[in-house]
Structure formats: C-alpha cells, structure tokens
C-alpha cells in the first residue's frame, strides 16, 4: 500500500517506514504530524481524491529539522568590474512515515 501526500506545495509518494525530506514544518523533533492524502494505492486499485481522499490520513514522526548543503550563486556583469557571490541553504524537516490509514 502506498499514498501520495501533499505538503509544502509538493507531492510525495510514500509507503510505511519511508524516511523523506520535506519543506520545513513548524514542529520539533519527536513530534507527530498528520498529512492529507491526495491518492492512495493498494492491491484493489487506486483511489484519487478531489482534492483529498476522505477518511484517509498519513501519520509521520519528525526525526529532525536541519539545513541542506550550501549552494553558491555567482553573478557577473562584464566590463563593469561587478562580481558577487551568494550562498543559500534550504531548510528541511526529515520525517519517518509510521502509518497509512485508508
């Protein structure tokens, strides 16, 4: 059985015991979060919601909050002597899927 959840403007296909990195949530480590289910698939077939499947939910445990690897962005304007380097680290929340209820 798998489910498609939506969080942070993105959709993720998850199964039990999956560990995924999602957009940062305002929760602490060891908390539990619940996601709405967009679609759910099993041996019987696929059930798609409009926009969410009624009565279905995915529960996950928050493992940690952190930041991703730093990326460098360089800008350059020729003949002007202008150069600039910026860095960015995207914040994330790491969660482990504990149960899928259909």
C-alpha positions in Angstrom: 0.0 0.0 0.0 1.2 3.5 -0.8 -0.1 7.0 -0.5 0.5 10.3 -2.2 0.7 13.2 0.3 0.8 16.9 -0.3 2.9 19.3 1.8 5.0 22.4 1.1 3.5 22.7 -2.4 4.9 19.4 -3.4 3.5 15.8 -3.6 5.4 12.7 -2.3 4.7 9.0 -2.9 5.2 7.3 0.5 4.9 3.8 2.0 5.3 2.6 5.6 8.7 3.2 7.2 9.8 5.6 4.5 12.1 8.5 5.5 11.7 11.6 3.5 12.9 15.2 3.5 10.1 17.8 3.1 9.9 21.5 3.3 10.4 22.9 6.8 7.5 22.5 9.2 7.0 24.4 12.4 7.4 21.3 14.6 10.0 19.9 17.0 11.8 16.6 16.8 9.9 13.5 18.0 6.5 15.2 17.4 3.9 13.5 15.2 2.4 15.2 12.1 -0.6 14.2 10.0 -0.8 14.7 6.2 -3.9 14.7 4.0 -3.9 12.1 1.3 -4.2 13.1 -2.4 -4.3 9.5 -3.7 -4.0 6.0 -2.2 -3.0 2.8 -4.0 -3.4 -0.8 -2.9 -3.9 -4.2 -4.4 -7.5 -3.3 -5.1 -6.6 -0.3 -7.3 -6.1 3.4 -7.0 -8.4 5.8 -5.2 -7.9 9.5 -6.1 -9.4 12.3 -4.1 -10.8 15.6 -5.2 -8.7 17.2 -3.8 -8.2 14.8 -0.9 -9.4 11.2 -0.2 -12.0 11.3 2.6 -11.2 9.3 5.7 -7.5 8.7 4.7 -4.6 10.1 6.5 -0.8 9.5 6.8 0.9 9.8 10.2 4.6 10.6 10.5 7.2 11.1 13.2 9.5 14.1 12.9 13.2 12.9 13.1 14.9 16.3 12.8 14.9 19.8 11.4 18.0 21.0 9.5 19.5 22.7 6.5 20.6 21.3 3.2 24.0 21.6 1.6 25.1 25.1 0.7 24.8 26.2 -2.9 26.7 29.1 -4.4 25.2 31.6 -6.8 27.5 33.9 -8.7 26.5 37.0 -10.6 28.8 38.8 -13.0 28.5 41.8 -15.2 31.1 42.1 -18.0 33.1 45.3 -18.5 31.8 46.7 -15.2 34.0 45.0 -12.7 31.0 43.8 -10.8 31.0 40.3 -9.2 29.0 38.9 -6.4 28.7 35.5 -4.7 25.7 34.5 -2.6 25.1 31.3 -0.7 21.8 29.5 0.2 21.0 26.6 2.5 17.4 25.3 2.1 15.8 24.4 5.5 14.1 21.0 5.7 12.3 18.6 8.0 13.1 14.9 8.0 10.1 12.7 8.7 9.5 8.9 9.0 6.2 7.6 7.9 4.6 5.5 10.6 1.2 4.6 9.4 -1.1 4.9 6.4 -4.9 4.7 7.1 -7.3 4.3 4.3 
